[in-house]
Amino acid sequence: MPAVIHRGRGRRTINEINMVPFIDVMLVLLIIFMVTAPLIAPSVIHLPSVGRAAKPPDQVVQIIIGKDETLELKQKDKSMAIGIQDIARAVLEAQTGKTNSAVVISADKNVKYEAVVRVMDTLQRAGVERVGLSVQIVY
């Protein structure tokens, strides 16, 4: 309710903000924050350190998915076309005896996402551990 001043003939209201309730609320909030701030446990952030990166793979087996969803298995300098039903067996054979081996899946940008996921799922069910996706930007 606005304050009223009696001056002379008439009554006139004062259009000012009453600051007392505002200050009271701010002091209460300040006290609440001062009490709760020491109770909040700081979170621990584990940052990577230099020189502790994982060792790069000794062998990389690349699976290339073409525009027509054909699969090609590529190792070092040899390449062969392969079907989805044989991809897991071929990758496991290629990784035999190699402890630090990775599989990289490269796909054409027009390939459906479902085809890439199908290959990844097949490899996962076969027990292939290190599977990555190749990301290349072509201008």
DRENFI-72474 format. One record per residue (C-alpha): residue in one letter; x, y, z. Coordinates in steps of 0.1 Angstrom, whole numbers, plus 2048, in hexadecimal, padded with zeros to 3 digits. Layout:
AXYZ/...
END
This chain:
M800800800/P80F8227F6/A81883B811/V80385A814/I81087D81B/H7FA89882A/R8068B981D/G7EF8D681A/R7CF8D0809/G7CF8AE7FB/R7DD88C7FF/R7F887F7E8/T80785C7E5/I82D8577E4/N8388407C8/E8578317D8/I86280D7DD/N862802801/M8867F5805/V8827E5828/P8727C481D/F88B7C1800/I8A87C5818/D8997AC830/V896792815/M8B9798809/L8C879582C/V8B5774832/L8C2766811/L8E677281A/I8E475F83B/I8D674082A/F8F3740810/M90D74682B/V90172883F/T8FD710822/A91D71980E/P935706826/L91E6E7825/I9216E37FF/A93D6CB7F7/P9526D57DA/S9516BD7BD/V9716AB7B2/I97B6AF78E/H994696780/L9A76A8764/P9BE69474D/S9E369A750/V9FD69C735/GA0F67C72C/R9F4665739/A9E065F71A/A9D763C70F/K9F062B6F9/P9E562D6D4/P9DA60C6C5/D9F55F66B5/Q9DC5EB69A/V9BE5FD68C/V9A35E967A/Q98D600665/I96A5F865A/I95E60D63E/I938610637/G93161A613/K91462F605/D90160F5FD/E908601620/T9235E8614/L93E5E062D/E9635E0627/L97D5D4640/K99E5E663D/Q9BF5DC64F/K9E05EE648/D9E35E9622/K9C95CE61B/S9A45D3617/M9875BB611/A9615BD60D/I94D5AC628/G9295A6632/I9195B1653/Q91658C65F/D93C58765B/I9495A8668/A94C59D68D/R96057D684/A97759066C/V97E5AB686/L9855926A1/E99D57F689/A9AF59F681/Q9B35A76A6/T9C05856AF/G9E15876C2/K9DF5AD6C3/T9D95BA6E7/N9D65DF6DE/S9C05DF6C0/A9A45F76B6/V9875F769D/V97D61768B/I95D61A678/S95C63365B/A93B639649/D93064F62C/K91C66D637/N8FE660623/V8FC63F635/K8DF63A64D/Y8E863C672/E8D861A676/A8F3609661/V90F616677/V8FD60C697/R8F75E9688/V91C5E5683/M9255F26A5/D90B5DB6B5/T9195BD6A2/L93C5C56AE/Q9315CA6D2/R91E5A96D3/A93E5986C6/G9525A66E2/V9675C06D0/E9715D96EA/R9805F86DA/V9696056BF/G96A6296B3/L95A63F698/S96F65167E/V96667667B/Q97468865D/I9696A9650/V96A6AC62A/Y9676CF61B/
END
